[in-house]
Amino acid sequence: MSTTFDRGAPATGKTDSGRRGSHAVRWWVLVVLGTAQLMVTLDATVVNIALPAAQHDLGFSDGSRQWVITGYALAFGSLLLLGGRLGDLFGRRTTFVTGLIGFAGASVLGGAANSFGILVTARVSQGLFAALLAPAALSLLSVTFTDPAERPKAFGIFSALAGAGGAVGLLLGGMLTEWASWRWVMYVNVVFAAVALIGAVLLLAKPAVTERPKLDVPGTAVVSVALFAIVYGFAHVESTSWTDPVALGSMIVGVVLLAAFVWLESRVARPLLPLRLVLDRTRGGSFLAVFVIGMGMFSIFLFLTYYLQASIGYSPIKTGLAFLPMVGGIVAASTTAPALLLPRVGPKIVISAGFLVAASGMALLTRLQLDSTYVAHIMPGMILLGLGLGGVMTTAFQGATAGIHHEDSGVASALINTGQQVGGSISTALLTTVASSAATDYLSSHKPGTLTAAQAGVEGYTATLAWGAGFFVVGAALSALLIPNAPLAPSEGEPVIAH
């Protein structure tokens, strides 16, 4: 597809005045993209804390509660590759703006919901529009910042927002639920969307499509159903078991369809996902690193939140505040590692070392007890987790989009988000089983009592953190084996800035 732009200049700029002008505007574009990314990321956790209040208000059962989370994950995870390719075909600005408007509208619907069905519909709609929005934001970043001096800084800031969003969501969800209403957990997205929308309209150039885009319909259908089946299967495991026929059947169908998708993509002229994007060692290893991050991050946010609230009695707001040292670590590493470490030691070392630092932080948290104190026992692990994950994320995001042609940047960006989403779905199901088994084993070997039950919960949570540390160690080993320690190739730019 050939795309021209009726306004704008290349992101790199050719004249002195153009270079100065586009330089200033590019960083304002980053603010817009970062705001949208923060909204999508925090929405994955901001609803969690508000769920009990929403359940009490709308009167739905414990068994139904998971669908408020799962509905979003199913739509988001299964449609990401389609959303990324639509951005490549119809213009990233158009897709970005559509995603913002749709996400805000779905949030209003969710905030005003007077029944469980409407709330789930709103969450599914949020996931659908997030599947358009998230890949568009990252691909706009990739094609806007191609200068080797600017690109690491931009990706560092963007990665910091992506990594910190989950923790910010916990804090924001606690504040809004405790001080206002659970409905404001949904309404607050309108504020983020409005800021990003105004910036997008003012700063991003309108694309003019000169050729009718072509979509790989068979590939799109097969991979969407495959991802839906995989995410649904693992979500169903949480409320049933690994031997449940529906869960097991969904996962098997998903894997078979993924294999069929790979076969299809190797034979069509215009594939949804060109296999060259993942066969490159740098990009393939970076995608795998993002997948491992998704697996580990969910064990941090979900089960550490359970520990803080259920085991040692933190309030929702105090729980959110407890994650701030990790946020600080993510921001510090994301904004310094690209400039200080990456040029000196290369992506293999940064990603592998980052995983090991994160694993050490997780290992410290496995020693938590009912009488653990925050400063001595919780905060050190949080800081190490943040530093490690920040270094991995910013480098993996750059590596996954390195050397990408601008017409493939959307689907490459979608693959990053897909890896995180599927990794999170797998780990949530797996670690829920791990936590339950560890708690049951402790109860069976100790005398019944209130203290025993409380300690059993802690044993379950720390078992999941141990598995999370294991995920990160495996991620370090795989990254060391797969990713070449060579400078990251620049991506092709595209004129996206309005004048």
C-alpha positions in Angstrom: 0.0 0.0 0.0 1.2 3.5 -0.8 0.3 6.3 1.6 0.9 10.0 1.2 0.2 12.8 3.5 -1.4 16.1 2.8 0.5 17.8 5.6 3.7 17.3 7.4 7.3 16.5 6.9 9.4 13.5 7.7 10.1 12.9 11.3 13.8 13.3 10.8 13.5 16.7 9.0 15.9 17.8 6.2 16.3 21.5 6.8 17.5 23.3 9.9 14.1 25.0 10.5 12.2 21.8 9.7 14.5 19.8 12.1 14.0 22.3 14.9 10.2 22.4 14.4 9.7 18.7 14.1 12.0 18.1 17.0 9.8 20.1 19.4 6.6 18.6 18.0 7.8 15.1 18.2 8.2 15.3 22.0 4.6 16.7 22.3 3.5 13.7 20.1 5.2 11.5 22.7 3.1 13.1 25.5 0.0 12.3 23.5 1.0 8.7 22.8 2.2 8.2 26.4 -1.2 9.4 27.8 -3.0 6.9 25.6 -0.7 4.1 26.6 -1.0 4.9 30.3 -4.8 4.8 30.0 -4.8 1.4 28.3 -2.2 0.0 30.7 -3.8 1.2 34.0 -7.2 0.0 32.8 -6.0 -3.6 33.1 -5.7 -3.1 36.9 -7.7 -0.1 37.9 -11.0 -2.1 37.7 -9.7 -4.9 39.9 -9.9 -2.9 43.2 -13.3 -1.5 42.3 -14.8 -4.9 41.5 -16.2 -5.6 45.1 -17.9 -2.3 45.2 -19.4 -2.8 41.7 -20.5 -6.3 42.6 -22.3 -5.0 45.7 -24.0 -2.1 43.7 -25.1 -4.2 40.8 -25.7 -7.5 42.6 -23.9 -10.0 40.5 -22.4 -13.3 41.8 -18.8 -14.2 42.6 -18.8 -16.6 39.7 -19.8 -13.8 37.3 -17.3 -11.4 38.6 -14.4 -12.7 36.6 -16.1 -11.8 33.3 -15.6 -8.1 34.0 -11.9 -8.8 33.7 -12.1 -11.6 31.2 -14.4 -9.8 28.8 -11.8 -7.1 28.4 -8.9 -9.6 28.0 -10.8 -11.7 25.4 -11.6 -8.7 23.1 -8.2 -7.1 23.6 -6.1 -10.2 23.2 -7.9 -11.7 20.2 -8.2 -8.6 18.1 -4.7 -7.0 18.6 -3.2 -8.3 15.4 -6.2 -7.1 13.4 -6.1 -3.7 15.1 -2.4 -3.4 14.3 -2.8 -4.3 10.7 -5.8 -1.9 10.3 -3.5 0.9 11.5 -0.9 0.0 8.8 -3.6 -0.2 6.1 -5.9 2.8 6.9 -3.5 5.1 8.7 -2.2 5.1 12.3 -3.7 8.5 13.0 -7.2 7.4 12.0 -6.9 4.2 14.0 -5.5 6.0 17.0 -8.3 8.6 17.0 -11.0 5.9 16.5 -9.6 3.9 19.3 -9.6 6.9 21.7 -13.2 7.9 20.9 -14.4 4.3 21.1 -12.6 3.7 24.4 -14.0 6.8 26.0 -17.5 6.0 24.9 -17.2 2.4 26.3 -15.9 3.9 29.5 -19.0 6.2 29.8 -21.2 3.2 29.2 -19.5 1.2 31.9 -19.6 4.0 34.4 -23.4 4.4 33.9 -24.1 0.7 33.9 -27.2 -0.3 35.8 -26.8 -4.1 35.3 -24.1 -6.7 35.0 -24.7 -7.3 31.3 -24.1 -3.6 30.4 -20.9 -3.5 32.5 -19.5 -6.6 30.7 -20.6 -5.1 27.4 -18.7 -1.9 28.2 -15.6 -3.9 29.2 -15.7 -5.9 26.0 -16.0 -2.7 24.0 -13.1 -1.2 25.9 -11.0 -4.2 24.9 -12.1 -3.9 21.3 -11.1 -0.3 21.0 -7.9 -0.9 23.0 -6.9 -3.4 20.3 -7.0 -0.5 17.9 -5.4 2.1 20.2 -2.5 0.3 21.8 -0.7 -0.9 18.5 -1.4 2.5 16.9 0.3 4.3 19.8 3.4 2.2 19.7 3.7 2.2 15.9 3.3 6.0 15.8 6.2 6.1 18.3 8.3 3.8 16.2 7.8 5.7 12.9 8.1 9.2 14.6 11.4 8.6 16.5 13.9 7.2 14.1 16.9 9.4 15.1 19.4 7.2 17.0 19.9 10.0 19.5 16.2 10.5 20.2 14.8 7.0 19.8 16.2 5.4 23.0 14.9 8.3 25.1 11.4 8.2 23.6 11.1 4.5 24.0 12.4 4.8 27.6 9.7 7.2 28.5 7.0 5.2 26.7 8.2 2.0 28.4 8.2 3.6 31.8 4.5 4.6 31.3 3.7 1.1 30.1 5.4 -0.5 33.0 4.1 1.9 35.7 0.6 1.9 34.4 -0.4 -1.3 36.2 0.8 0.0 39.6 -0.7 3.5 38.9 -4.0 1.7 38.1 -4.0 0.0 41.5 -3.4 3.4 43.3 -5.9 5.3 41.2 -8.5 2.5 41.5 -8.2 2.5 45.3 -8.4 6.3 45.5 -11.5 6.6 43.3 -13.3 3.7 44.9 -12.6 4.9 48.4 -13.1 8.6 47.9 -15.7 8.7 45.1 -17.4 5.7 43.6 -16.4 2.6 41.6 -18.1 4.3 38.6 -15.3 6.8 38.5 -12.9 4.0 37.7 -14.6 3.9 34.3 -15.3 7.7 33.9 -11.7 8.7 34.6 -10.7 7.2 31.2 -12.6 10.0 29.5 -10.2 12.5 30.9 -7.1 10.6 29.6 -8.9 10.1 26.2 -9.8 13.7 25.9 -6.3 14.9 26.5 -4.9 12.4 24.0 -7.6 13.2 21.4 -7.0 16.9 21.4 -3.3 16.3 21.0 -3.8 13.8 18.2 -6.1 16.1 16.2 -3.7 19.1 16.6 -0.3 17.3 16.1 -0.8 14.3 13.8 -1.1 14.7 10.1 -4.0 13.2 8.2 -3.0 10.3 5.9 -4.4 10.2 2.4 -4.7 6.6 1.2 -3.9 6.4 -2.5 -4.5 2.7 -2.9 -7.3 0.5 -1.7 -5.8 -1.5 1.2 -6.0 -5.3 1.2 -6.5 -7.4 4.3 -5.5 -11.0 4.8 -9.1 -12.1 5.7 -8.3 -15.9 6.2 -5.3 -15.2 8.3 -7.2 -12.5 10.3 -10.1 -14.9 11.0 -7.9 -17.8 12.0 -5.6 -15.9 14.3 -8.4 -14.0 16.0 -10.3 -17.2 16.8 -7.0 -18.8 17.9 -6.1 -16.0 20.3 -9.7 -15.9 21.6 -9.6 -19.6 22.3 -6.3 -19.5 24.1 -7.2 -16.6 26.3 -10.6 -18.0 27.0 -9.2 -21.4 27.8 -6.7 -20.1 30.4 -9.3 -17.8 31.9 -11.7 -20.7 32.2 -9.1 -22.7 34.1 -9.2 -20.1 36.9 -12.8 -21.0 37.8 -12.6 -24.7 36.9 -9.5 -26.9 36.6 -6.8 -27.9 34.1 -8.8 -31.0 33.2 -12.0 -29.2 32.5 -13.1 -30.2 28.9 -14.1 -26.7 27.9 -10.9 -25.1 29.1 -8.7 -27.9 27.7 -10.6 -28.0 24.4 -10.3 -24.2 24.0 -6.6 -24.3 24.5 -6.0 -27.2 22.1 -8.2 -25.5 19.4 -6.2 -22.3 19.9 -2.8 -24.0 19.5 -4.0 -25.9 16.4 -5.4 -22.7 14.8 -2.1 -20.9 15.6 -0.2 -23.6 13.7 -2.7 -23.2 10.8 -2.2 -19.5 10.9 1.6 -19.8 10.6 1.1 -22.2 7.6 -1.3 -19.7 6.0 1.0 -16.7 6.5 3.8 -18.5 4.7 1.7 -18.9 1.6 -0.3 -15.7 1.1 0.9 -12.8 -0.9 -0.1 -10.1 1.7 0.1 -11.8 5.1 -1.5 -10.3 8.2 1.8 -11.1 10.0 4.8 -11.4 7.7 6.9 -14.2 9.2 10.1 -12.3 8.6 9.1 -10.0 11.5 9.5 -12.9 14.1 12.2 -14.9 12.4 14.8 -12.1 12.9 16.7 -13.1 16.0 16.6 -9.6 17.6 12.9 -9.1 17.1 12.0 -12.7 17.9 14.0 -12.6 21.1 12.5 -9.3 22.0 8.9 -10.5 21.4 9.7 -13.5 23.7 11.1 -11.2 26.4 7.8 -9.2 26.3 5.9 -12.5 26.7 7.9 -13.4 29.8 7.4 -9.9 31.2 3.6 -10.4 30.8 3.9 -13.7 32.7 5.9 -12.2 35.5 4.1 -8.9 35.9 0.7 -10.6 36.5 2.2 -12.5 39.4 3.5 -9.3 40.9 0.3 -7.2 40.6 -2.3 -9.8 41.3 -0.8 -11.9 44.1 1.2 -9.3 45.8 -2.0 -7.2 45.9 -3.7 -10.1 47.6 -0.9 -10.4 50.1 -0.9 -6.7 51.0 -4.7 -6.5 51.4 -5.7 -10.0 52.7 -2.7 -11.0 54.7 -1.4 -7.8 56.3 -4.5 -5.6 56.0 -3.6 -2.8 53.7 -6.3 -0.5 52.4 -6.8 -0.2 48.7 -5.0 3.2 48.7 -2.2 2.0 50.9 -1.8 -1.0 48.5 -1.4 1.3 45.6 1.1 3.4 47.4 3.1 0.3 48.3 3.8 -0.2 44.6 5.3 3.3 44.1 9.0 2.2 44.7 8.6 -0.3 41.9 7.1 2.5 39.7 10.1 4.6 40.6 12.5 1.8 39.7 10.8 1.2 36.3 10.9 5.0 35.5 14.6 5.3 36.5 15.7 2.2 34.5 13.5 2.9 31.5 14.8 6.4 31.1 18.5 5.8 31.8 19.3 2.2 30.5 18.8 3.1 26.8 21.3 6.0 26.9 23.8 4.7 29.5 23.8 0.9 29.1 22.5 -0.1 25.7 25.2 1.6 23.6 28.0 0.2 25.8 26.9 -3.4 26.5 24.3 -4.2 23.8 20.7 -5.5 24.0 21.5 -9.1 25.0 23.3 -8.0 28.2 20.7 -5.3 29.1 17.7 -7.7 28.7 19.4 -10.7 30.3 20.8 -8.7 33.3 17.4 -6.9 33.7 15.6 -10.2 34.0 18.1 -11.4 36.6 17.8 -8.2 38.7 14.0 -8.5 38.5 14.3 -12.2 39.5 16.4 -11.2 42.6 13.7 -8.7 43.6 11.0 -11.4 43.2 13.1 -13.8 45.2 13.3 -11.4 48.1 9.5 -11.1 48.2 9.2 -14.9 48.5 10.4 -14.5 52.1 7.3 -12.5 53.1 5.5 -13.5 56.3 2.4 -12.3 58.3 4.6 -10.1 60.4 6.8 -8.6 57.5 7.3 -4.9 57.5 7.2 -2.7 54.5 10.6 -0.9 54.7 12.6 -4.0 55.6 10.9 -6.8 53.7 8.7 -5.4 50.9 10.3 -2.2 49.5 13.8 -3.6 48.6 12.2 -6.3 46.4 9.9 -3.7 44.8 12.8 -1.5 43.9 14.8 -4.3 42.4 11.8 -5.5 40.4 11.3 -2.0 39.0 14.9 -1.5 38.0 15.0 -4.9 36.3 11.7 -4.7 34.5 12.4 -1.1 33.4 15.6 -2.1 31.7 14.0 -5.2 30.0 10.9 -3.4 28.8 12.5 -0.4 27.1 15.2 -2.5 25.4 12.6 -5.2 24.3 10.2 -2.6 22.9 13.0 -1.1 20.8 14.3 -4.5 19.7 10.8 -5.7 18.7 10.4 -2.7 16.4 14.0 -2.5 15.2 14.5 -2.5 11.4 10.8 -2.4 10.7 9.4 -1.0 7.5 6.8 1.6 8.3 4.0 -0.4 6.6 4.6 -3.3 9.1 5.1 -1.2 12.3 1.4 -1.6 13.3 1.3 -5.3 13.3 4.8 -5.5 15.0 3.5 -3.2 17.7 0.4 -5.4 18.0 2.5 -8.5 18.5 4.2 -6.8 21.5 0.8 -6.2 23.1 -0.4 -9.7 22.2 2.7 -11.3 23.8 2.0 -9.4 27.1 -1.7 -10.3 27.0 -1.3 -14.0 26.3 1.6 -14.3 28.7 -0.6 -12.7 31.4 -3.5 -15.0 30.7 -1.3 -18.1 30.9 0.4 -17.0 34.1 -2.8 -16.0 35.8 -4.3 -19.4 35.3 -1.1 -21.3 36.1 -0.3 -19.3 39.2 -3.9 -19.4 40.5 -3.4 -23.2 40.6 0.0 -22.8 42.2 -1.3 -20.6 45.0 -4.3 -22.9 45.7 -2.0 -26.0 45.8 0.5 -24.4 48.1 -2.2 -23.1 50.5 -3.9 -26.6 50.5 -0.6 -28.4 51.2 0.1 -26.0 54.2 -3.4 -26.5 55.6 -3.1 -30.3 55.4 0.1 -30.4 57.3 -0.7 -28.0 60.1 -3.3 -27.8 62.9 -6.5 -25.9 61.9 -7.0 -22.4 63.2 -7.3 -18.7 62.2 -3.5 -18.2 62.2 -3.0 -21.4 60.1 -5.5 -20.2 57.5 -3.8 -16.8 57.3 -0.4 -18.3 56.9 -1.7 -20.7 54.3 -2.7 -17.7 52.2 0.8 -16.3 52.5 2.3 -19.6 51.5 0.1 -19.5 48.4 1.1 -16.0 47.4 4.8 -16.5 48.0 4.7 -19.7 45.9 3.5 -17.7 43.0 6.2 -15.1 43.5 8.8 -17.9 43.4 7.4 -19.1 40.1 7.5 -15.5 38.9 11.2 -15.4 39.8 11.6 -18.6 37.8 9.9 -17.0 34.8 12.4 -14.2 34.8 15.4 -16.5 35.1 14.2 -18.5 32.1 13.7 -15.2 30.3 17.3 -14.2 31.0 18.5 -17.5 29.7 16.4 -17.4 26.5 17.4 -13.8 25.8 21.1 -14.7 26.2 20.7 -17.5 23.7 18.5 -15.8 21.1 19.3 -12.1 21.0 22.5 -11.1 19.2 24.5 -8.5 21.0 24.5 -6.1 18.0 23.4 -2.5 17.8 19.6 -2.3 17.1 18.8 -1.5 13.5 16.9 1.8 12.9 13.3 1.6 11.8 12.0 3.4 8.7 10.4 6.7 9.5 7.1 8.1 8.2 5.8 11.7 8.0 3.2 11.8 10.8 3.5 15.3 12.2 1.1 18.0 11.2 2.2 21.6 10.4 
